[in-house]
């Protein structure tokens, strides 16, 4: 059967007044619902993608940026006249040569092209004038359907006025309704939250897949130029390129004599010191005393070190008979010339890099980072000061987690305690202008007090990692807020939180700074059989000779198992005696 020609009308002008949520002070009574996002995509873009196979598309509503060029944009006059008035405006831009017209609203976040194809196919096999979708709740969605063009044109034309007219006034008697999954619309904040939760990834990832996904789905920070003196903790965004040669001029590599021509040489009384620039030129058969690092005077043909020269009271120098004919001059550019690439982009700017840059007369560099972090310790029961009431717990991570994060490349700017409430989490995750990463301890599970996942969904954060196949740390979360801030959710138990941070935070820093990924450190365990498990584990280890000994009994409620340990080991599931584990060194200061 020949596929009919189908145009599309996308309605995107309705005000989402029911989207107002009095629980949030930033919520508005007048919400542009089609511009709201689900899974990081505007609902209007979801609608346009769903009809991308149609011949011609008309978008009705306020003018919008980011719309494909082939889409015609229009609006009913006056604005706000309702869906039938919007259809009338769109029909004026269609040439009438299509067989069918798809009509959809921009508030169906899980709509896709397959659903539209199902509607078209259903109408193609019937004589009905229109076909509509029925959602999972049994509601017919009159703004998700396909019409015969002539039927729609006639139904709209028969109205005395389209202003304020409801869709039910133009529904043809002869119509079909089919069930389609996942086509519920969004009218309320609860609907929107449900839609955002539905698109969150639910799979449990292997560690390697989780870290790889983090590195590839987090956008790098913007590049900035900083003074070399202010660059500690950052990562090169561009190669480090020498401004000057090293040495900048020919210099002496040793204490000795700068000489001209062949021996013997008559010694002049002046001396060339490092930093001096007023030594007269040498002439044939003359020499001057020269210090290490001093620029060789003009006319010098070589430098002879002290221990290879003999001189008499007559001031005449000769090379010792047993001395080699060697030149102790360091020539200009012997180390590098101007324009030479000294260090590649993606290299952390450590002390050695800063020293090297100074040697090449580089005063400012292009970098990303340092990565700025905020630590949020969640839990109504957590107390940092004062006596504990029954059921309360001391904050044992707020003062130490920043040290572990610094080891991973994150500079913590502050630590806050947070009660377990949706409002508290929302506030903490919307005040992120001064940080790149928010590290949340606790609330990553699915319990009644665990608010992090639902808050991230409500904010339409892009969930990158939801669960990982490792123990401890399986409930960890990595997500990106709409403003680009990364959220790292750690388990609440102290050892689980630190172990997860050391495992995952370096990959977040890799992504944010475009840091070159280094191969993991590997090590063999001396007691692999004692810690063998069906799932990968993070276990404290101690270096013993050429191997590591893993703790066989580990409690996560405290950090006792990190005292005196050298590292954590990521132990593969069912590890064999000769199978290496990934070693995560602990910070030691």
C-alpha positions as CSV (number, residue, x, y, z in Angstrom):
1,X,0.0,0.0,0.0
2,X,1.3,3.4,-1.0
3,X,2.2,5.6,2.1
4,X,-0.1,8.6,2.1
5,X,1.3,12.2,2.1
6,X,1.1,13.5,5.6
7,X,1.7,17.0,6.9
8,X,1.9,17.9,10.6
9,X,0.6,20.6,12.9
10,X,2.4,20.9,16.3
11,X,0.6,23.0,18.9
12,X,3.0,24.7,21.3
13,X,1.2,27.8,22.6
14,X,-0.7,26.6,25.6
15,X,0.1,28.1,29.0
16,X,0.8,25.5,31.7
17,X,-1.1,27.2,34.5
18,X,-1.6,23.9,36.2
19,X,2.2,23.5,36.3
20,X,2.3,26.1,39.1
21,X,3.7,24.5,42.3
22,X,3.2,26.6,45.4
23,X,5.9,24.5,47.2
24,X,8.6,26.2,45.2
25,X,9.1,29.9,45.3
26,X,10.6,30.0,41.8
27,X,7.5,28.5,40.3
28,X,5.3,30.7,38.1
29,X,1.6,30.8,37.5
30,X,2.3,31.3,33.8
31,X,4.6,28.5,32.6
32,X,5.8,27.9,29.0
33,X,5.0,24.2,29.1
34,X,6.4,23.3,25.7
35,X,9.7,24.7,26.7
36,X,10.0,22.5,29.8
37,X,12.5,19.7,29.5
38,X,12.3,15.9,30.0
39,X,15.5,14.0,29.7
40,X,17.2,17.2,28.7
41,X,15.0,17.9,25.7
42,X,12.3,20.5,25.4
43,X,8.8,19.0,25.0
44,X,8.4,21.0,21.8
45,X,11.5,19.4,20.4
46,X,10.2,16.0,21.3
47,X,7.0,16.7,19.4
48,X,8.8,18.0,16.4
49,X,11.1,15.0,16.3
50,X,8.0,12.7,16.4
51,X,6.7,14.2,13.2
52,X,10.1,14.5,11.5
53,X,8.9,12.1,8.8
54,X,6.0,14.2,7.8
55,X,6.2,16.3,4.6
56,X,5.6,19.8,6.0
57,X,5.4,20.8,9.6
58,X,3.7,23.9,11.0
59,X,4.5,24.9,14.6
60,X,1.9,27.1,16.3
61,X,2.8,29.2,19.2
62,X,5.3,31.9,20.3
63,X,8.4,32.2,18.1
64,X,11.0,29.8,19.3
65,X,14.7,29.5,18.8
66,X,16.4,26.2,18.0
67,X,13.6,25.0,15.7
68,X,14.6,23.3,12.5
69,X,14.7,25.6,9.5
70,X,12.2,23.6,7.5
71,X,9.5,24.1,10.2
72,X,7.0,26.9,9.5
73,X,6.2,28.9,12.6
74,X,2.9,30.8,13.1
75,X,0.5,31.9,15.8
76,X,-3.2,32.3,16.1
77,X,-4.6,35.8,16.3
78,X,-5.2,36.9,19.0
79,X,-2.8,34.7,20.9
80,X,-4.2,32.3,23.4
81,X,-7.3,31.5,21.3
82,X,-7.1,27.8,22.1
83,X,-6.3,24.7,20.1
84,X,-8.9,25.1,17.4
85,X,-7.8,28.6,16.6
86,X,-4.3,27.4,16.5
87,X,-5.3,24.7,14.0
88,X,-7.0,27.3,11.8
89,X,-3.8,29.4,11.7
90,X,-1.8,26.3,10.8
91,X,-4.1,25.2,8.0
92,X,-3.6,28.6,6.3
93,X,0.1,27.5,5.8
94,X,-0.7,24.1,4.3
95,X,-1.3,23.8,0.6
96,X,-4.0,21.2,0.8
97,X,-2.2,18.6,-1.2
98,X,-1.6,16.3,1.7
99,X,-3.8,13.3,2.3
100,X,-3.4,13.4,6.1
101,X,-2.5,15.8,8.8
102,X,-1.0,14.8,12.1
103,X,-2.1,17.0,15.0
104,X,-0.1,16.8,18.3
105,X,0.4,18.9,21.4
106,X,3.8,19.7,22.8
107,X,3.2,18.2,26.2
108,X,3.7,14.5,25.6
109,X,7.3,13.8,26.7
110,X,7.5,10.1,25.7
111,X,6.1,10.6,22.2
112,X,8.2,9.3,19.3
113,X,7.9,8.8,15.6
114,X,6.8,5.2,16.0
115,X,3.6,6.4,17.8
116,X,2.9,8.8,14.9
117,X,3.5,6.0,12.4
118,X,1.0,3.7,14.3
119,X,-1.7,6.4,14.0
120,X,-1.0,7.0,10.3
121,X,-1.1,3.3,9.6
122,X,-4.3,2.8,11.5
123,X,-6.1,5.6,9.6
124,X,-4.7,4.2,6.3
125,X,-6.6,0.9,7.0
126,X,-10.0,2.5,7.7
127,X,-12.5,4.9,6.2
128,X,-12.7,7.0,9.3
129,X,-12.0,10.7,9.2
130,X,-9.6,10.7,12.1
131,X,-7.8,8.5,14.5
132,X,-6.8,9.4,18.1
133,X,-4.5,7.9,20.7
134,X,-5.8,6.5,24.0
135,X,-3.3,6.6,26.9
136,X,-2.7,4.1,29.7
137,X,-5.4,5.7,31.9
138,X,-8.0,5.2,29.2
139,X,-8.2,8.8,28.2
140,X,-8.6,9.7,24.6
141,X,-5.9,12.3,23.6
142,X,-7.7,14.5,21.0
143,X,-4.4,16.4,20.6
144,X,-2.6,13.3,19.5
145,X,-4.2,12.1,16.3
146,X,-4.1,12.0,12.6
147,X,-6.9,13.5,10.4
148,X,-7.8,13.3,6.8
149,X,-6.9,16.7,5.5
150,X,-10.3,17.4,4.0
151,X,-12.1,16.4,7.2
152,X,-10.0,18.7,9.4
153,X,-10.4,21.6,7.0
154,X,-14.1,21.1,6.8
155,X,-14.6,20.7,10.6
156,X,-12.7,24.0,11.3
157,X,-14.4,25.9,8.5
158,X,-17.9,25.0,9.8
159,X,-17.4,26.9,13.1
160,X,-18.7,30.4,13.4
161,X,-15.6,31.3,15.5
162,X,-12.5,29.3,16.4
163,X,-11.7,31.5,19.3
164,X,-11.9,29.5,22.6
165,X,-13.5,26.5,20.8
166,X,-12.7,23.1,22.3
167,X,-11.3,20.2,20.3
168,X,-14.5,18.2,21.1
169,X,-16.5,20.6,18.9
170,X,-14.6,19.4,15.8
171,X,-14.2,15.7,16.5
172,X,-15.8,13.9,13.6
173,X,-18.5,11.3,14.2
174,X,-16.6,8.7,12.2
175,X,-13.3,8.4,14.2
176,X,-11.1,5.7,15.5
177,X,-9.3,5.4,18.9
178,X,-6.3,3.2,19.3
179,X,-4.3,2.3,22.5
180,X,-0.7,3.6,22.5
181,X,1.8,3.1,25.3
182,X,3.7,5.9,26.9
183,X,1.7,8.8,25.5
184,X,0.5,10.4,28.8
185,X,0.6,14.2,28.7
186,X,2.0,16.5,31.3
187,X,-0.4,18.9,32.9
188,X,0.9,19.1,36.5
189,X,4.2,19.1,38.4
190,X,3.4,15.5,39.4
191,X,3.0,14.5,35.7
192,X,6.3,16.2,34.9
193,X,8.1,14.5,37.7
194,X,6.7,11.1,36.7
195,X,7.9,11.7,33.1
196,X,11.4,12.7,34.2
197,X,11.7,9.7,36.5
198,X,10.5,7.4,33.6
199,X,13.5,8.4,31.4
200,X,16.1,7.9,34.1
201,X,18.5,5.0,33.4
202,X,17.6,2.0,35.5
203,X,20.4,-0.4,34.6
204,X,23.3,-1.3,36.9
205,X,26.6,-0.7,35.2
206,X,29.9,-2.4,35.5
207,X,32.6,-0.2,37.0
208,X,34.5,0.3,33.7
209,X,31.3,1.1,31.8
210,X,30.2,3.6,34.5
211,X,33.6,5.4,34.5
212,X,33.7,5.5,30.7
213,X,30.1,6.9,30.5
214,X,31.1,9.6,33.0
215,X,34.2,10.6,30.9
216,X,32.1,10.8,27.7
217,X,28.9,12.4,28.9
218,X,30.2,15.3,31.1
219,X,31.1,18.4,29.2
220,X,34.5,19.9,29.8
221,X,34.8,23.3,31.6
222,X,35.5,26.4,29.6
223,X,39.1,27.2,28.9
224,X,40.6,30.2,30.7
225,X,44.0,31.9,30.7
226,X,45.7,32.3,34.1
227,X,49.0,33.5,35.3
228,X,51.5,30.7,35.7
229,X,51.7,31.5,39.4
230,X,47.9,31.0,39.8
231,X,47.7,27.7,37.8
232,X,48.2,25.1,40.5
233,X,45.6,22.3,40.4
234,X,44.5,23.1,36.9
235,X,44.9,21.0,33.7
236,X,46.5,22.3,30.4
237,X,43.8,23.1,27.9
238,X,46.5,23.8,25.2
239,X,50.0,22.5,24.7
240,X,52.8,24.2,26.6
241,X,54.8,26.0,23.9
242,X,58.3,27.5,24.6
243,X,58.5,31.3,24.2
244,X,62.3,31.3,24.3
245,X,65.1,28.9,23.6
246,X,66.9,27.0,26.4
247,X,69.6,28.0,26.8
248,X,68.7,31.4,25.5
249,X,72.3,31.9,24.5
250,X,75.5,29.8,24.4
251,X,76.6,29.3,28.0
252,X,79.2,27.4,29.9
253,X,78.2,24.0,31.3
254,X,81.2,24.0,33.8
255,X,83.5,26.2,35.7
256,X,86.6,26.6,33.5
257,X,87.9,28.8,30.7
258,X,86.4,30.2,27.5
259,X,89.0,30.0,24.8
260,X,89.5,31.2,21.2
261,X,91.4,29.1,18.7
262,X,94.2,26.6,19.4
263,X,96.4,26.5,22.5
264,X,98.3,28.0,24.1
265,X,95.9,30.7,25.3
266,X,96.8,33.9,27.0
267,X,94.6,34.4,30.0
268,X,92.9,37.8,30.3
269,X,92.3,39.2,33.8
270,X,88.5,39.6,33.5
271,X,86.0,36.9,34.5
272,X,82.7,35.9,33.0
273,X,80.1,35.4,35.7
274,X,76.6,34.0,35.3
275,X,74.3,36.9,34.5
276,X,77.1,39.2,33.2
277,X,76.8,40.6,29.7
278,X,79.8,42.9,29.4
279,X,82.6,40.6,28.6
280,X,84.7,41.7,25.6
281,X,85.1,39.4,22.6
282,X,88.0,36.9,22.6
283,X,90.6,37.0,19.9
284,X,92.7,34.2,18.6
285,X,94.9,32.7,21.3
286,X,93.1,34.3,24.3
287,X,91.0,33.0,27.2
288,X,88.9,34.2,30.1
289,X,87.9,32.6,33.3
290,X,84.2,31.6,33.1
291,X,81.6,30.4,35.7
292,X,79.0,27.7,35.2
293,X,76.0,29.2,33.5
294,X,77.8,32.3,32.2
295,X,77.2,33.4,28.6
296,X,80.3,32.6,26.6
297,X,81.9,35.8,25.2
298,X,81.9,36.6,21.5
299,X,84.7,34.9,19.7
300,X,84.8,31.8,22.0
301,X,85.4,28.6,20.2
302,X,85.0,26.3,23.2
303,X,84.9,26.0,27.0
304,X,87.5,23.9,28.7
305,X,86.7,22.8,32.3
306,X,89.1,23.5,35.1
307,X,90.4,20.0,35.6
308,X,91.5,19.7,32.0
309,X,93.7,22.9,31.9
310,X,97.2,23.7,33.2
311,X,98.6,27.1,33.5
312,X,101.9,28.7,34.5
313,X,103.0,31.9,36.2
314,X,103.3,33.4,32.8
315,X,99.5,33.4,32.4
316,X,99.5,31.0,29.5
317,X,97.0,28.1,29.5
318,X,97.3,24.7,27.9
319,X,95.1,21.7,27.8
320,X,96.5,18.7,29.8
321,X,98.1,16.2,27.6
322,X,95.7,13.5,28.8
323,X,92.5,15.7,28.5
324,X,90.0,15.0,25.7
325,X,89.3,17.5,23.0
326,X,85.8,18.2,24.5
327,X,83.7,21.4,24.5
328,X,81.8,22.2,27.7
329,X,79.6,24.8,25.9
330,X,75.9,24.4,26.1
331,X,74.7,25.8,22.8
332,X,71.6,28.0,22.4
333,X,68.4,25.8,22.0
334,X,70.2,22.7,23.1
335,X,67.2,21.8,25.3
336,X,64.5,23.4,23.1
337,X,63.9,26.3,20.6
338,X,61.1,28.8,20.6
339,X,57.9,27.2,19.5
340,X,58.8,23.8,20.8
341,X,55.9,21.9,22.4
342,X,57.1,21.0,25.9
343,X,53.9,19.5,27.4
344,X,50.8,18.2,25.7
345,X,47.2,19.4,26.5
346,X,45.5,17.4,29.1
347,X,48.5,17.3,31.5
348,X,47.9,18.3,35.1
349,X,49.7,21.5,36.0
350,X,51.9,20.3,38.8
351,X,55.1,21.7,40.3
352,X,57.2,20.2,37.5
353,X,55.0,21.7,34.8
354,X,55.1,25.1,36.4
355,X,58.8,25.0,36.7
356,X,59.2,23.9,33.1
357,X,57.0,26.7,31.9
358,X,59.0,29.3,33.8
359,X,62.2,27.9,32.2
360,X,60.6,28.6,28.8
361,X,59.6,32.2,29.8
362,X,55.9,31.3,29.8
363,X,54.0,33.7,32.0
364,X,50.3,32.6,31.4
365,X,48.7,29.4,30.2
366,X,45.3,28.1,29.0
367,X,43.8,25.8,31.5
368,X,40.6,24.1,32.7
369,X,40.0,23.9,36.4
370,X,40.8,23.6,39.2
371,X,37.5,21.8,39.8
372,X,35.6,23.4,42.6
373,X,33.4,21.3,44.8
374,X,30.8,21.6,47.5
375,X,30.3,18.8,50.0
376,X,26.7,18.3,51.2
377,X,26.3,15.9,54.1
378,X,22.6,14.8,54.2
379,X,20.6,13.4,57.1
380,X,18.4,14.8,59.8
381,X,20.4,12.9,62.4
382,X,23.8,14.3,61.5
383,X,25.4,16.8,64.0
384,X,28.8,18.5,63.7
385,X,28.9,20.1,67.1
386,X,27.4,19.8,70.5
387,X,26.2,16.8,72.4
388,X,24.3,14.1,70.6
389,X,20.6,13.4,71.3
390,X,19.4,9.8,71.2
391,X,19.4,8.7,67.5
392,X,21.7,11.4,66.4
393,X,25.1,10.7,64.7
394,X,28.3,12.7,64.6
395,X,29.5,14.2,61.3
396,X,32.6,12.2,60.7
397,X,33.1,13.1,57.0
398,X,32.7,16.8,56.7
399,X,36.2,17.6,57.9
400,X,38.0,14.7,56.1
401,X,36.2,14.1,52.8
402,X,37.7,17.3,51.3
403,X,41.2,15.7,51.7
404,X,40.1,12.6,49.8
405,X,38.5,14.8,47.1
406,X,41.7,16.9,46.8
407,X,43.5,13.7,46.1
408,X,41.1,13.1,43.2
409,X,41.5,16.7,41.9
410,X,38.6,18.5,43.5
411,X,39.1,21.6,45.6
412,X,36.3,21.8,48.2
413,X,35.1,25.3,48.8
414,X,32.7,24.5,51.6
415,X,30.9,21.7,53.5
416,X,27.2,22.0,54.5
417,X,24.8,19.8,56.5
418,X,21.4,19.2,54.9
419,X,18.1,17.9,56.3
420,X,16.4,15.1,54.4
421,X,13.6,17.2,52.7
422,X,12.7,17.7,49.1
423,X,12.9,21.5,49.5
424,X,16.3,21.3,51.1
425,X,17.7,19.1,48.3
426,X,16.2,21.4,45.7
427,X,17.7,24.4,47.3
428,X,21.2,22.8,47.6
429,X,21.1,21.7,43.9
430,X,20.0,25.1,42.5
431,X,22.6,27.2,44.2
432,X,25.6,26.0,42.3
433,X,26.9,29.1,40.6
434,X,30.2,29.0,42.5
435,X,31.0,25.3,42.0
436,X,31.6,22.7,39.3
437,X,30.7,19.6,41.4
438,X,28.3,19.0,44.3
439,X,29.2,15.9,46.3
440,X,26.2,14.7,48.2
441,X,26.8,12.1,51.0
442,X,23.7,9.9,51.7
443,X,20.2,9.8,50.3
444,X,21.3,7.8,47.2
445,X,19.1,4.7,48.0
446,X,15.4,4.2,47.6
447,X,14.3,4.7,51.2
448,X,11.7,7.1,52.5
449,X,14.3,9.7,53.5
450,X,16.3,9.3,50.3
451,X,15.5,12.5,48.3
452,X,18.4,12.8,45.9
453,X,17.1,10.8,43.0
454,X,13.7,12.3,43.0
455,X,15.1,15.8,43.3
456,X,17.5,15.2,40.4
457,X,14.6,14.0,38.3
458,X,12.4,17.0,39.3
459,X,15.2,19.3,38.1
460,X,15.5,17.3,34.9
461,X,19.2,16.5,35.6
462,X,20.9,14.2,33.1
463,X,21.5,11.0,34.9
464,X,24.7,9.4,33.7
465,X,25.2,6.7,36.3
466,X,22.4,5.4,38.5
467,X,23.8,2.2,40.0
468,X,27.1,0.4,39.7
469,X,28.0,-3.3,40.2
470,X,30.4,-2.9,43.1
471,X,30.3,-3.2,46.8
472,X,30.3,-0.8,48.6
473,X,29.2,2.0,46.3
474,X,26.5,0.3,44.3
475,X,23.9,3.0,44.9
476,X,26.2,5.9,43.8
477,X,24.9,8.5,41.4
478,X,26.5,10.7,38.8
479,X,24.3,13.3,37.1
480,X,24.5,16.7,35.4
481,X,22.2,19.5,36.3
482,X,20.7,21.7,33.5
483,X,23.3,24.4,34.3
484,X,26.2,21.9,33.8
485,X,27.0,21.3,37.4
486,X,27.9,17.7,38.1
487,X,26.3,15.9,41.1
488,X,28.2,13.0,42.6
489,X,26.0,11.0,45.1
490,X,27.9,8.9,47.6
491,X,26.6,6.3,50.0
492,X,26.1,7.5,53.6
493,X,28.4,5.1,55.4
494,X,31.8,6.7,55.9
495,X,34.0,4.0,54.4
496,X,31.5,3.5,51.5
497,X,31.5,7.2,50.8
498,X,35.3,7.5,50.8
499,X,35.7,4.4,48.7
500,X,33.2,5.5,46.1
501,X,34.7,9.0,45.9
502,X,38.2,7.6,45.3
503,X,36.8,5.3,42.6
504,X,34.5,7.8,40.7
505,X,35.6,11.3,41.4
506,X,38.8,11.1,39.3
507,X,36.8,10.3,36.2
508,X,34.6,13.3,36.8
509,X,37.7,15.5,37.0
510,X,39.0,13.8,33.8
511,X,35.8,14.8,32.0
512,X,35.6,18.4,33.4
513,X,39.2,19.2,32.7
514,X,39.8,17.0,29.6
515,X,42.6,15.5,31.6
516,X,44.5,12.7,29.8
517,X,43.3,9.4,31.3
518,X,46.2,7.5,32.8
519,X,46.1,3.7,32.8
520,X,45.1,2.3,36.2
521,X,47.7,1.1,38.7
522,X,47.5,-2.7,39.0
523,X,48.7,-5.0,41.8
524,X,48.5,-8.6,42.8
525,X,46.9,-9.7,46.1
526,X,48.7,-12.1,48.4
527,X,45.3,-13.4,49.7
528,X,43.0,-13.2,46.8
529,X,41.2,-16.4,47.8
530,X,40.2,-14.8,51.2
531,X,38.4,-11.9,49.5
532,X,36.9,-13.6,46.5
533,X,33.3,-12.6,45.9
534,X,30.5,-12.9,43.3
535,X,30.6,-9.1,42.8
536,X,33.5,-6.6,42.5
537,X,34.5,-5.1,45.8
538,X,36.4,-2.1,47.1
539,X,38.7,-3.3,49.9
540,X,41.5,-1.6,51.9
541,X,44.9,-3.1,51.2
542,X,48.4,-2.9,52.6
543,X,51.6,-3.2,50.6
544,X,53.6,-6.3,51.6
545,X,56.7,-6.8,49.5
546,X,55.6,-6.9,45.8
547,X,52.0,-7.7,46.6
548,X,49.1,-6.2,48.5
549,X,47.3,-7.9,51.4
550,X,43.5,-7.2,51.5
551,X,41.5,-6.8,54.6
552,X,39.3,-9.8,55.0
553,X,36.7,-8.3,57.3
554,X,35.6,-4.7,56.6
555,X,33.1,-2.5,58.4
556,X,31.8,0.5,56.5
557,X,30.4,2.6,59.5
558,X,33.8,4.1,60.2
559,X,37.2,4.6,58.7
560,X,39.2,2.3,61.0
561,X,40.1,0.1,58.0
562,X,41.9,3.0,56.3
563,X,44.2,3.6,59.2
564,X,47.7,2.4,58.2
565,X,46.5,1.2,54.9
566,X,48.2,2.1,51.6
567,X,45.3,1.9,49.1
568,X,42.0,0.6,48.2
569,X,41.8,-2.3,45.7
570,X,39.0,-2.8,43.2
571,X,38.9,-6.5,43.3
572,X,37.3,-8.2,40.3
573,X,34.4,-10.7,40.9
574,X,35.7,-14.2,41.4
575,X,39.3,-13.1,41.4
576,X,42.0,-15.7,40.8
577,X,45.3,-15.8,42.5
578,X,47.2,-14.4,39.5
579,X,44.6,-11.8,38.5
580,X,45.5,-8.2,39.2
581,X,43.3,-5.8,41.0
582,X,43.1,-2.0,40.3
583,X,44.9,-0.1,43.1
584,X,43.6,3.2,44.3
585,X,46.3,4.8,46.4
586,X,45.2,6.6,49.5
587,X,46.4,10.2,50.2
588,X,49.2,10.4,52.7
589,X,50.3,13.8,54.1
